[in-house]
């Protein structure tokens, strides 16, 4: 946290310096006659702030490093897990790029504890391991503990009713979705190879961004000829923004608006602290090529090669709307529109081919209600059991 505070202070100093130079340089129509002295004074004042901040930060790091042995054995609680998940969702790419220990390392977990992906350790954790593995993937700014909501856990309930063994992905949702997808594919390959019994089938239940990460993992696995992909039988997406979420598109328009005026342009830096994972949600980017070699804050949809649903996999889409009647408003769960969650798009080439009987809409529900509402669970259980669901 101290490193984030230091980075934030330096960032604000950069912002203030840019504003001082812009305002102090004089009018553009006169050729900005005071630009040189304005730059010199601003650099001197703000440079001192950055220098002192760096020294303070180094001192804090030195002091805290001595505390690490005392903290190693402490058990993080749910509140700390929730805070870290939210922090990683917003600035997780920055945390990883700066080597910040608050950055979440992708792991498969069970009961909130990381799994060791070797056969003896997995056999000890799952002495009655099923040949049917269920993997649950959380959404943006959440953690695997978020699956336990209001006394209900889809994974635990499906294990009880269908005899599968659940494991939970825990990841830094601030990284690019395709980065997480590639890493997730690799973890699944190791999990299937080291599972205590031969794996007959894998099912994935994913919430929100997790559905994009899962689709990205399937694409990565197909390219790498992974052995787990042919075992994937079911992919269920709960409230996944397959074609993006309006809140990120609105944020992107604010960036554009701030850049119109030279005097407001420095403030656009504040909006650009949001993570790569968040900006990928603008249009649902799931491949590296969707974002590589371009400014991720640039306005527009750059999906050049649509990613269809994985072949030979039963794919399902659950959407939610806060409206209690069909055709009511809003046609959204508060974060993800119905069309996006169901894979619909004005361009036929981008529309995802979820069969009609594999789509379900929960009415009078919010985005997070998809994690705990009993009617959602009834649909999941019916689908994964092999039926069409209610």
C-alpha positions in Angstrom: 0.0 0.0 0.0 2.9 2.3 0.7 4.2 1.8 -2.8 0.8 2.7 -4.2 0.8 5.8 -2.1 4.2 6.8 -3.4 3.2 6.1 -7.0 0.0 8.1 -6.6 1.9 11.1 -5.1 4.3 11.1 -8.0 1.4 10.9 -10.4 -0.3 13.9 -8.9 3.0 15.8 -9.1 3.1 15.0 -12.8 -0.4 16.2 -13.2 0.2 19.4 -11.3 3.4 20.1 -13.4 1.5 19.6 -16.6 -1.3 22.0 -15.5 1.3 24.6 -14.3 3.1 24.5 -17.7 -0.1 24.7 -19.7 -1.5 27.6 -17.8 1.7 29.5 -17.1 3.0 29.3 -20.7 0.7 32.0 -21.8 -1.9 32.1 -24.7 -1.5 30.0 -27.7 -2.3 32.9 -30.0 0.8 34.7 -28.7 3.0 31.8 -29.3 3.1 30.7 -25.6 5.8 33.4 -24.7 6.3 32.1 -21.1 6.7 28.4 -21.9 10.4 28.1 -21.0 10.3 29.8 -17.6 7.0 28.0 -16.8 8.5 24.6 -17.6 11.6 25.4 -15.5 9.7 26.5 -12.4 7.2 23.6 -12.6 10.0 21.1 -13.1 11.9 22.4 -10.1 8.9 22.5 -7.8 7.4 19.2 -8.8 10.8 17.5 -9.1 11.5 18.2 -5.5 8.2 16.6 -4.5 9.0 13.5 -6.6 12.5 13.3 -5.1 11.4 13.5 -1.5 8.6 11.1 -2.2 11.1 8.6 -3.6 13.3 8.9 -0.5 10.3 8.4 1.8 9.1 5.4 -0.2 12.5 3.8 0.0 12.6 4.3 3.8 9.1 2.8 4.2 10.1 -0.2 2.0 13.2 -0.8 4.2 11.2 -0.7 7.4 8.4 -2.9 6.1 10.8 -5.5 4.8 11.8 -6.2 8.4 8.1 -6.9 9.2 7.6 -9.6 6.5 8.8 -12.5 8.7 6.3 -11.5 11.4 3.4 -11.4 8.8 4.2 -14.6 6.9 2.1 -16.8 9.1 -0.9 -14.6 9.4 -4.1 -15.8 7.7 -5.8 -13.2 5.5 -9.5 -12.8 6.3 -12.4 -12.2 3.9 -12.3 -8.4 4.2 -8.6 -8.3 3.2 -9.3 -10.7 0.3 -12.1 -8.6 -0.9 -10.0 -5.4 -0.7 -7.1 -7.0 -2.6 -9.5 -8.3 -5.3 -11.0 -4.9 -5.8 -7.5 -3.3 -5.8 -6.2 -5.7 -8.4 -9.3 -5.2 -10.5 -8.7 -1.5 -10.7 -4.8 -1.3 -10.9 -3.7 -4.9 -11.0 -1.6 -4.4 -14.1 0.3 -1.6 -12.4 0.8 -3.8 -9.3 2.3 -6.6 -11.4 4.4 -4.3 -13.6 6.0 -2.7 -10.5 6.5 -5.9 -8.6 4.1 -4.9 -5.9 3.5 -7.8 -3.4 -0.2 -6.9 -3.4 -0.5 -8.2 -7.0 -2.5 -11.5 -7.0 -0.8 -14.5 -8.5 -3.1 -16.8 -10.5 -3.8 -20.0 -8.6 -6.4 -22.7 -8.5 -7.8 -22.8 -5.0 -10.2 -24.7 -2.8 -11.7 -23.4 0.4 -9.7 -20.2 -0.1 -6.4 -22.1 0.0 -4.0 -22.5 -3.0 -3.8 -26.0 -4.5 -0.5 -27.6 -5.2 -0.8 -29.0 -8.7 0.9 -32.3 -8.2 -0.8 -35.7 -7.8 0.1 -36.5 -4.2 -1.0 -33.1 -2.9 -4.2 -33.1 -4.9 -5.0 -36.6 -3.6 -4.5 -35.4 -0.1 -6.8 -32.5 -0.7 -9.4 -34.5 -2.6 -9.3 -38.1 -1.2 -12.7 -38.7 -2.9 -11.8 -36.9 -6.2 -14.4 -37.3 -8.9 -13.6 -37.9 -12.5 -15.8 -34.9 -13.2 -14.0 -31.6 -12.5 -15.9 -28.3 -12.1 -13.9 -25.1 -12.4 -15.4 -21.8 -11.2 -14.0 -18.5 -12.5 -14.9 -15.2 -10.7 -15.4 -11.8 -12.3 -13.6 -8.5 -12.3 -12.6 -7.1 -8.9 -13.8 -10.2 -7.1 -12.1 -13.3 -5.8 -12.9 -17.0 -5.6 -14.4 -16.3 -2.1 -17.1 -14.3 -3.9 -18.8 -17.6 -4.9 -19.9 -17.9 -1.3 -22.7 -15.3 -1.2 -25.7 -15.2 1.2 -24.9 -18.7 2.4 -24.8 -20.3 -1.0 -22.0 -21.5 -3.2 -22.8 -22.8 -6.7 -19.7 -25.0 -6.7 -20.4 -26.7 -3.4 -24.1 -27.2 -4.3 -23.2 -28.7 -7.7 -20.7 -31.0 -6.0 -23.4 -32.2 -3.6 -26.1 -32.7 -6.3 -24.0 -33.9 -9.3 -21.0 -35.6 -7.7 -18.4 -33.4 -9.3 -15.3 -31.9 -7.6 -15.1 -28.1 -7.6 -11.9 -26.0 -7.8 -11.8 -22.2 -8.0 -9.7 -19.9 -10.1 -8.2 -16.9 -8.3 -6.6 -14.3 -10.5 -5.5 -10.7 -11.0 -8.5 -9.3 -12.9 -6.6 -6.1 -13.7 -4.4 -7.9 -16.3 -5.4 -8.2 -19.9 -8.1 -10.9 -20.3 -6.0 -12.7 -22.9 -3.1 -12.7 -20.5 -5.2 -14.4 -17.9 -6.7 -16.7 -20.5 -3.3 -18.0 -21.5 -2.3 -18.5 -17.9 -5.6 -20.2 -17.1 -5.2 -22.6 -20.0 -1.8 -23.6 -18.7 -3.1 -24.2 -15.2 -5.9 -26.4 -16.5 -3.5 -28.5 -18.5 -1.4 -29.2 -15.4 -4.5 -29.8 -13.3 -5.9 -32.4 -15.6 -2.5 -34.1 -16.0 -2.0 -34.3 -12.2 -5.6 -35.0 -11.1 -5.7 -38.0 -8.7 -8.0 -40.0 -11.0 -8.3 -40.0 -14.8 -10.5 -37.0 -15.8 -13.5 -37.8 -17.8 -15.0 -34.3 -18.2 -14.4 -30.7 -17.3 -17.1 -28.1 -16.8 -16.5 -24.4 -16.3 -18.9 -22.0 -14.6 -17.8 -18.4 -15.0 -19.2 -15.1 -13.7 -18.9 -11.8 -15.5 -15.3 -11.2 -16.8 -14.7 -14.8 -15.9 -16.6 -15.9 -19.0 -14.3 -13.9 -21.2 -11.2 -15.4 -19.4 -12.7 -18.9 -20.0 -13.3 -18.3 -23.7 -9.8 -16.9 -24.1 -8.4 -19.9 -22.3 -10.3 -22.2 -24.8 -8.8 -20.3 -27.7 -5.3 -20.5 -26.2 -5.7 -24.3 -25.5 -6.8 -24.9 -29.1 -3.7 -23.1 -30.4 -1.4 -25.1 -28.1 -3.2 -28.4 -28.6 -3.8 -28.8 -24.9 -5.3 -32.1 -23.7 -7.8 -30.6 -21.3 -9.9 -28.9 -24.1 -11.3 -32.2 -25.6 -12.5 -33.0 -22.1 -14.4 -29.7 -21.7 -18.1 -30.6 -21.9 -19.8 -27.5 -20.5 -19.1 -23.8 -20.4 -21.7 -21.7 -18.5 -21.4 -17.9 -18.6 -23.2 -15.9 -15.9 -23.7 -12.3 -16.8 -20.6 -12.2 -19.0 -20.1 -9.0 -21.1 -19.3 -10.8 -24.3 -19.6 -7.6 -26.3 -18.6 -5.2 -23.5 -20.1 -3.2 -20.8 -21.5 0.4 -21.0 -19.7 1.7 -17.9 -16.2 1.2 -19.6 -17.4 2.7 -22.9 -18.7 5.7 -20.9 -15.3 6.0 -19.2 -13.6 6.0 -22.5 -15.8 8.8 -23.8 -14.8 10.9 -20.8 -11.1 10.4 -21.7 -11.9 11.6 -25.2 -13.8 14.6 -23.9 -11.1 15.6 -21.5 -8.6 15.6 -24.3 -10.4 18.1 -26.4 -9.1 21.1 -24.4 -5.4 21.6 -23.7 -6.3 22.8 -20.2 -8.4 19.7 -19.3 -6.1 17.2 -21.1 -3.9 16.6 -18.0 -6.9 15.4 -16.1 -7.4 12.6 -18.6 -4.4 10.9 -16.8 -6.6 10.2 -13.8 -9.0 8.2 -16.0 -6.1 6.3 -17.4 -5.1 4.7 -14.2 -7.7 2.0 -14.7 -6.4 -1.4 -15.5 -6.0 -3.3 -18.8 -8.6 -5.7 -17.5 -11.1 -2.9 -17.2 -10.4 -1.4 -20.7 -10.7 -4.9 -22.2 -14.3 -4.9 -20.9 -15.1 -2.0 -23.3 -15.9 -4.4 -26.1 -15.0 -7.8 -24.7 -11.5 -8.3 -25.9 -10.3 -11.9 -25.5 -7.3 -12.2 -27.8 -3.9 -10.6 -27.7 -4.4 -9.2 -31.2 -7.5 -7.2 -29.9 -5.3 -4.9 -27.9 -1.7 -5.3 -29.0 0.1 -2.6 -31.0 -2.5 0.1 -30.2 -3.3 2.6 -27.4 -5.8 0.7 -25.2 -7.5 4.0 -24.4 -8.2 4.7 -28.1 -11.9 4.9 -28.8 -13.3 2.2 -31.0 -13.9 -1.6 -31.3 -10.8 -3.3 -32.7 -11.9 -7.0 -32.7 -10.7 -7.9 -36.2 -11.2 -11.7 -35.9 -14.3 -12.8 -34.1 -13.8 -15.6 -31.5 -16.7 -18.1 -31.8 -17.7 -20.3 -29.0 -15.5 -23.4 -28.5 -16.4 -26.3 -30.8 -17.9 -29.5 -29.4 -18.6 -27.8 -26.1 -22.1 -27.3 -24.7 -22.1 -23.5 -24.1 -24.7 -21.7 -22.0 -25.5 -18.0 -21.3 -27.3 -16.7 -18.2 -28.3 -13.0 -18.3 -30.1 -10.9 -15.7 -32.2 -7.8 -15.8 -33.4 -5.6 -12.9 -36.7 -5.3 -14.8 -39.3 -7.7 -13.3 -41.3 -8.1 -16.5 -40.4 -9.0 -20.1 -39.7 -5.9 -22.1 -39.3 -3.7 -19.0 -36.4 -1.4 -18.3 -33.6 -1.5 -17.7 -32.6 -4.3 -20.0 -29.6 -4.8 -17.9 -28.5 -6.2 -14.6 -27.0 -2.8 -13.7 -23.6 -3.6 -15.3 -24.1 -5.9 -18.3 -26.9 -5.4 -20.9 -29.0 -8.4 -21.9 -27.7 -8.5 -25.5 -24.1 -8.5 -24.4 -24.7 -11.3 -21.8 -26.5 -13.4 -24.4 -23.9 -12.9 -27.0 -26.1 -10.9 -29.4 -24.5 -8.3 -31.6 -25.7 -6.1 -34.6 -22.9 -7.7 -36.7 -23.8 -11.3 -37.4 -20.1 -12.2 -37.5 -19.7 -11.2 -33.9 -22.9 -12.8 -32.6 -22.2 -15.9 -30.4 -24.2 -19.0 -31.3 -25.7 -19.9 -27.9 -28.7 -22.2 -28.8 -32.0 -20.7 -27.7 -32.5 -23.6 -25.2 -29.1 -22.8 -23.7 -30.1 -19.2 -22.8 -31.9 -18.0 -19.7 -32.8 -14.6 -18.3 -33.3 -13.9 -14.6 -35.7 -11.1 -14.0 -35.6 -8.8 -11.0 -32.0 -9.6 -10.5 -28.7 -7.7 -10.2 -25.3 -8.7 -11.5 -24.2 -10.2 -8.2 -27.6 -11.9 -7.7 -26.4 -14.4 -10.3 -24.0 -15.8 -7.7 -26.7 -16.7 -5.1 -30.3 -16.7 -6.4 -31.8 -20.2 -6.1 -33.5 -20.0 -9.5 -30.1 -19.4 -11.2 -28.8 -22.5 -9.4 -31.7 -24.6 -10.6 -30.9 -23.6 -14.2 -27.2 -24.5 -13.7 -28.0 -27.9 -12.1 -30.4 -28.8 -14.9 -27.9 -27.8 -17.6 -25.0 -29.6 -16.1 -27.0 -32.7 -15.3 -27.6 -32.9 -19.0 -31.1 -31.5 -19.3 -32.2 -28.3 -20.9 -32.8 -26.6 -17.6 -36.1 -24.8 -16.6 
